[in-house]
């Protein structure tokens, strides 16, 4: 075992705990953390499971979730049926785009619920507050995304 593996496992676990605190499976955070710390550009699913000391099934579930979030991409390798994964080109922008889609969905829910249901003052107030909160969040997210893109282009 590489001497850095213990430190990498501990750091990957920290990322897992951060993901878990955000309501995302800990294993997805561990996998993303491991991929960020990896020296290899691409890692086979089976090797990722071995390096993390977990089941292939739990890594498979995590990699699918990370693909959906835009953080990882599956890499095709001719002549093998093994699944290989690499970090996405710009995982942070991809994850911001997912966050935007989800937030737009929450705002749309509030707007459509108010339009579809008979007026009820307390409910209407809750939904209006929800819609306003997500409208502001989307504005801030768009500003952040623009600034992030400009910073990446400048570097």
PyMOL commands that set and color helices and strands:
alter all, ss='L'
color gray80, all
select helices_A, chain A and resi 4-21+26-37+45-52+56-69+91-116+121-154
alter helices_A, ss='H'
color red, helices_A
select strands_A, chain A and resi 43-44+72-75+84-87
alter strands_A, ss='S'
color yellow, strands_A
deselect
rebuild
show_as cartoon
